[in-house]
Amino acid sequence: MSEPHWLVSESLRWYHDSARLVSKCTKPDYEEFKKIALSTGMGMVVMGFVGFFVKLLHIPINNILMGV
């Protein structure tokens, strides 16, 4: 019988913790947004190059293994 009580109390605690987190969050100013956007863009470019070079290396290795 204590299970519904536990579920309600944990849900309320999660709600209060989430509300506290949202109330402490602030909107970034222009400089902070620019830094975040730049670092995210650089990360996307780096991941793209890594994927490209992995695929570039995979094609000859696959051809050697498959014997084509």
PyMOL commands that set and color helices and strands:
alter all, ss='L'
color gray80, all
select helices_A, chain A and resi 2-24+30-66
alter helices_A, ss='H'
color red, helices_A
deselect
rebuild
show_as cartoon
